[in-house]
Amino acid sequence: MNRILILSFAALTISIAGCKSHSDDMNGTHDMHTGTSSSMSHAQDASATDLHNTVCPVSGEAVGKSKLTEVYNGKVYHFCCEDCPDKFKANPDKYASEVAANPAKYGVK
């Protein structure tokens, strides 16, 4: 019984933790084409289409005021926290496909 209680508590703790802290001052922008980071807007890739997604494609959490983005295959994806862009870059096709398959789920209009 104690083992089940401990495992349940651990699972709950992990699910609540989500991403690293969501800070209102996150303003880094990441560009997958150059591998660079800057505090400039994603305007450096004028040909990219901004999806304006309001839900992070990695965590499923609200993007909020985060300015973290990645450009992939001509589209700008927005993220909720510092961990998510790296996870996205590790498997961008997976996340891009999920957004394309269900844009409303990610707040794409």
N, C-alpha and C positions, 0 to 999 in steps of 0.2 A: 504494500500500500504506500509506504514512504517513497519507494522508487518511482511509482507513478506520479505522485505529488511533485517530486523533485523534477522529473522530466517535463511535466506539464508547466511548472514554473519556469524552467529553462526555455521552453518553446515560446512561452508568453513574453519573456524578457527579450528574446531575440526578435520576435515580431514587432514589439513596441520600439525597439532601438532603431530600426530602419537605417537610414543613412546617417552619416556624420551630421553634426549640428547644422541646422538650416539658418544661415546668418543673412541678415538683410544687406550686409555689406559685401556679399559675394559679387564681384564684378569682373572676374576673369573671363575671357572669351578664348576658346580653343578652336584651332583650325586643323582638321585632320589632314588637309592637303600639305600643310607646311610643317606640322608637328610643333608649331610655336604657340605660345600663349601671349595674350596681350589684354589690356583693359579697353582696347578699341571695340567698337561694335562690330558685328559680323559684316559690316559694309565692305570690308576688305575683299570679300568675294561677292561682287555686285551681281554675278550671274546666279547666285544661289537663291532658292526660293525658301523664305522663312515660313515654316509650318505654324509658328506661333502656338505650339502645343502647350497646354496649361498643366498637363500631367506628365511626369517624367517617364520616358519609355523604359527605363531600367528598373526603378523602384516602384513605380505606380503611385508615387506621392505627388502632391501639388507642387508645381514649380515655384509658385509664389513670386517673390521679388528677385529671385536668383537671376543672374545675368550669364550663367554658365551655358555655353553652347558648343556644338560640334557641327561642322559642315561635312556631310557625307553624300556622295552621289548627287551633288547639286542642291541638297536640301539642308536647311538649318534646323537642328534639333535642340530643344531646351532641356536643361537638367535641374534637379532640385538641390543637389549638394556636390561637394568636391569629389566624392567617390564615384559618382555615376558616369562622368565622361570617360574615365579610364576603363570602366566595365563595358561601356558602349564600344570603345575603340578595340577592345579585345574580341568582339564579335558583332561588328556593326550590321552585317546582313541580317542577323537574327532580329535585332531590335527594329531596324528599318522595315523589315517585312511585317513585324507585328503592328507597327504604326500604320503601314499601308493597308493591312487587312482590316483594321478597325480604327479608323482615324477619330471617330467620335469618342472612343474610350480614352484617348489621349488629349482630348480637347482641341483637336484640329477642326477648323471650320471650313 
